[in-house]
Each structure stands twice: as C-alpha cells, then as structure tokens.
Amino acid sequence: MQYPISQLDFQGDFLGFVQLSQSIYGKRAVTNKEMYQWLFAENIYNPHGIHLLHIAKDKDKVIASDGLIPVPLIIAGKRILAAWSVKTMTHPDYQRQGVFRGMTEYSLARAKELGIQLILGFANSNSYPGYAKFGWDFLMRRQAMIRPLDIKASLAKRPLTRPLASIGNTLFQSLDDRRIDALAREAGSVNTVILPAAPPAIRAIWPEMKESFALLVERDYPYFHWRYNLRPGQDYKFILARDGDKPVAMLIIRETSRGTCIIVDYLGPSRSPGLPALLLATVKFCRRKALRHILNSSGRIFDNYLRKFGFKPLGTDLANNMLIACPLGDIDLSPLRVEDNWFFSYGDSELDIDLQPLR
C-alpha cells in the first residue's frame, strides 16, 4: 500500500511527528519544535528556501519521516551543495511494507530536483543493509578518540581496584599534570579565550582551513553562526585561539549530563599553531568542571597528534558510525573513500543534534 508523502507542515503535522519519534526512541526522542524549525525551516542553505523534512501519513497519522540537511561541501576546492540524511524513521506498525524505500526515493528525487548533488549519512550495521539495497555506498567508519581526566569511577567499577580508586585517581592526575605542562610549553605564546558564541572575527580563519583539507563541509562564519550560534537552547563553549590579536583556530565544545566533554567542531588548518593552546584550554576547562573525559571524532587527521597528549582510541563504536553516500549527479566517490582526505566533526549529522542541551 502506498502512503502519501509530503513536506512536514510544522503547524499541522508536528505533533504526529513527535508521536512517531516517541514510538521509536521513547524518552530519548527529541521533541523540541523550535529546534526542528531551526534545523530544517530556517536552514540558510535550503535550496530556494524549501525545507526537506518529509513525512508519510496513513490518514491523519504520521507513520514515517525522512529529513535532509543541506550543507555546502568542498571537494578538492570545488563547492557543491550536499545534504546530510537524518531523521529516517518508520513507525514499528508500518515496517516491512516498503515505506522506508518510498520515503528514501521521494527524498532523493526531491533533492535532485532542487540541485543537491550528493547525500551523506551515518548509518549503523542494522540500518546500512537497507541503504545498500537502494544503491548507497559505504565510505568508511567514523572513529573516535577519548582522553580520560578522572578515572576514579572507572576504577570503582572493578572489585580488585575499588578499594584503591581514590588513590589510583590521584596518582593518575599527578601524572596527567605532566602532560598538561608539556601541552602548555607547546602552546607557547598563543592565547585563548572562551566565548558564548562564534565571533565574526573567525572569518579570517576559514580560507586557511579550506586550503588544508581535501574534503569538508564549508565552515565559514555564516555556517557557524547558523549551525551553533542560532541553535535553540545552545550550550556550547567557543574556545578561540589567537596569536596576538589575530584569530588562528577555534574549538567548539559542550558537556553532557554524563560527565563527558565533547569536541563538537573545529575551525582552522590541520596543523594550526593554535591547536596546543586549544587543547590546553579544553583540558583545563574540563578539569575545573570535574568532567571525566573528553571525546573527539574528526576522522584520522588529528589522531596521532592527540595521542601525544593523553588521547586514545575509544573502545566502543559511536552510534551510527558508518559514513555512507548517495551521489545524485556526476560525483566521483573515490576521493571520499580516503579517510585522510576528510575533516568531519561530531557536529556533522545527528550525533550532536540529538544530544539534548543541559539546561
């Protein structure tokens, strides 16, 4: 049976969309209407101002959804309009009826009509076979690095180390102080400031970043302003590194209710002199807040550098860690399969979007 598909009407359909989300994710469902309006209706890259959150309905019931977030993508210096695939959901009562295929085909056709050339997404091992069946290509697995800051809770979980958890953590942090001192020496005279929003002054950084990476979403000031400054209820911290008065790089971080600091995004060249200062400011901020660890996921570009200062590979996979692609135009996917070409961040796609603000 075919169900009619249309663009989501935020006035008439949003409650049904929320009920669909809750049927799948329960209490973890993101239900903030203002957030979805910002993400879709107010996306500054919407082609012709048209948002791309679609739904299927059985009479008045919203039974499926599929969303696309348009973003400019730079491939070897060439700018194209791409989109992240998000919010692909089918109500449990309507699965295995071809609804997923119908939604996907509709979204891809609509995107192509509007001039979008490439669809990207992050799938998991359960969802990818469905995408593969419809011609999507697997590119690579998203990796993550973690930096412990406080290991007391981890030691307390194990019967053998539980009695020594406090002593062990004190010893760990004493050794960690040496790494922080080394990071401070490498930071040198570069200074940092923690801001509540991305400042217009970062416009000067983007041209250097653009030349430094073969593949990345365009990260100029309009992108950062829409994606982070304007997000409803945003609780990011923007750490800006400056050489004198000149901005050289920026990190965006946020903390979670579980005591984790996530490096959400980065602006700057791959080997910026501001990197040590940014990491130093992040570690000091997190220790002041008594957070347990720092998480970073930006491809392999920074992995070897981060290892020098206490980061190590995360032992478990991130949710939806398979980067997949569906070209809608004449796009050569071979450069996209090379991990060293990419810069992507935790802020790309759904991982950061689905993380509820602390307040």
Beta strands, then each sheet from edge to edge (+ up, - down):
strand 1: 5-7
strand 2: 52-58
strand 3: 61-75
strand 4: 78-90
strand 5: 118-123
strand 6: 137-141
strand 7: 145-148
strand 8: 191-195
strand 9: 215-217
strand 10: 237-243
strand 11: 246-255
strand 12: 260-267
strand 13: 293-296
strand 14: 312-313
strand 15: 322-327
strand 16: 342-343
sheet 1: 1+ 2- 3+ 4- 5- 15+ 6-
sheet 2: 1+ 2- 3+ 9- 16-
sheet 3: 8+ 10- 11+ 12- 13- 7+ 14-
end
